[in-house]
């Protein structure tokens, strides 16, 4: 009985060690998130001014335009939402590093070599998608929407934009998240390929279906204008083609490795 109990304790020890390690890393991520949330809320007004730049460039610095909020609590909750989004954006790379440090010791060296580029590419692709949304799509989309303003004639009333704080922030976050997450497509497809779910030939075969699905999703998650939809759909299709090339290279490298192993065994 004592030998069996000792064996059971030995089996439980690694599990408890892994759980404590996971708990430590989760607490580290939460502490960093809390710190960034506090910093982001302290500078929420300045961060919001940065997010206003695409709109400010269209109006001009001396346009006298303003943003409004119609509820007493709206500005407060808008800054809270902005702080949460900013903290999440800053914590994402740290969280991925902690995930990698947690799972890497239990992997073989060839597995680490294969998966490490995916962990590096995840935040890079997200930032690239967010930058495309902020620096390219938003100025074009805002200019399109503002083109519907009218100064009015003698017998008419002018129609001018007075954007609400909460609505503007929600639209900006929606675009940044949409572009950032959609740019993760190569990582997602490479993971599926490594798991054996898909291959390059399958992606080529369903290329036409992918085009329809991509533009359908772009129409759902972007504002109702062709500029945003095309600006999201075209890069995603390019990333789809890039994924095919990367998966083909991965498959060819895997086949070469198997051939070398077979030759060595013979």
Secondary structure, DSSP 8 states (H G I E B T S, - for coil): -HHHHHHHHHHHHHHHHHHHHHHHHHHHHHHHHHHHHHHHHHTHHHHHHHHTHHHHHHH-TTS----B--STTHHHHHHHHHHHHHHHHHHHHHHHHHHHHHHHTTS-HHHHHHHHHHHHHHHHHHHHHHHHIIIIIHHHHHHHHHTT-B---TTS--B----BHHHHHHHHHHHHHHHHHHTTHHHHHHHHHHTTS--HHHHHHTHHHHHHHHHHHHHHHS-SSHHHHHHHHHHHHHHHHHHHHHHHHHHHHHHHHHHHHHHHH-
